[in-house]
Amino acid sequence: MRIKKEIRILGIDDSNFTKKDKKVLVVGALLRGGFWIDGVVSTYVERDGLDATEKIANMIIKARYKDLRAIMLKGITLAGFNIIDIEKLFHETKLPVVVIMRKIPDFNSIEKALTNLNDKEKRLSIIKNAGQIYEGKVHDKSDIYFQFKGISENDARELIRISSMHSNIPEPLRVSHIIATGVVKGESTKKP
């Protein structure tokens, strides 16, 4: 993959939600590297559902961003435990997927929490299929962790590096979080 400084990356994050919410807003912010916003897309997913992969893929395909080169996710879950199948998302969109995490997930706690939901085994299978979690540093700041599909480890690291301008979280994810939170809460919060 050829990675230019202004590569177009769609960062996707969900909004704040409560246990009363059946649907949760998901926002995608299209940025050129970590510099300029070129577009915003959105969809809704079911809280604790299993429709996130399909809804995100459809959102991206309908947007027809011809110069979009990569997708970034803040973790593989949205709206509680609506788990994104990053392998399927890569195949349906034909775009590499990079997942960013602030810390390594506690898989024992996740498995315990999934006992309260339908399709526990399917959800666990999607989580395991996401692949190995890698550690990285951005601009000598605190550690981050990441997974990827459809891209090499080195290219994933480079995407993260060039799009992380103000923190260890890449700008496409920071911006999508700010927009989603601002829309739902009436104001944005600082931490994605």
C-alpha positions, 0 to 999 in steps of 0.5 A: 500500500502506498501511504501518502501524508494526506491519505484519506482515512475514515475514522468511525466511532459511536456516540454516548448512549444509555441503557434506554437507547435502542439505537446508537449513532455511529459517525464516520469522519473522513480526513486527509491524513490528520489534517483536513476533514473532507466529509462526514457520514453516519448511521445507527446501530442496535445497542448490543446488537449484531448489525454493526458490520453490515451498517458500517459497510453499507454506510461506506459503500453508499458514501462513494468516497472514491479516494478513501484508502483506509478505515479506522475503528476505535475498538471492535465494539460499538453501542455496547457489544455490537461487535464489528467483524473486521475481516468481513468489513475489509472484504465488503468494502475492499478497504484495509481496516485498522483498529485502535485501542488505548489498552488491551481488552480484558477478555475474561471480563468480555466473555463474562459480560457476553453471557447476558447477550444472545449469540455469545459464541458468534460474538466470541468468534468475531472477537477471536477472528480480529487477530493479534493485538500489537503494541505501538507508540505514537510520537513517543507518547503513551502506548496504544494497541492495534489490530488490522486486516487487509494491510501489513503491520508496517503500513498499519503503523505508518497510518497510525503515525501520520494521522496522530497529530494531537494525541496518541489517538489518530485524528480521524477517530478523535474527530468522529468521536467529537462529532458523535458526542456533540450531536447526541449530548449537545457538546463534545467531550475531550477523550475519545 
